[in-house]
Amino acid sequence: MNLVVQIAVVLSTTGAPNPHPSNAAVAGSAAGPAVETNTSSTSADVASTIGPTGMLLLLVLAAFALYLVSLSLHPNAKCNRCKGAGRHHGTIFSYAQRPCNSCKGRGVHPRLGRKVLFKT
């Protein structure tokens, strides 16, 4: 049984006696539904509990977690300047080559998220 349900049961059964006899019937009926034994919850129950803002926040957190996994699996991107070749060809003499200044001849560079989040 869930710890929250157990605490609710203990608090509802150990309450002080009601000094007003006219409210005794109301207090007894109110205490009965407060103790639920249904511990299974569906996704619709969870969605209605946290509301649309909570669902949006949950979705944003899940997308960010997936982005972090993507950054750890693929930390580098292809260099846009040399198209991943690592070399630049000359404009006039097209057979001449030099290492790319942007990626230093590697052909790849760190992704923006890796630079910002991991400072590498």
CORRAVEN-V440563 format. One line per field, one symbol per residue. burial: I if it has 24 or more other ideal C-beta (glycine too) atoms within 12 Angstrom, else O. A space follows every 50 residues. Layout:
burial: ???
This chain:
burial: OOOOOOOOOOOOOOOOOOOOOOOOOOOOOOOOOOOOOOOOOOOOOOOOOO OOOOOOOOOOOOOOOOOOOOOOOOOOOOIOOIOOOOIOOOOOOOOOOOOI OIIOOOOIIOOOOOOOOOOO
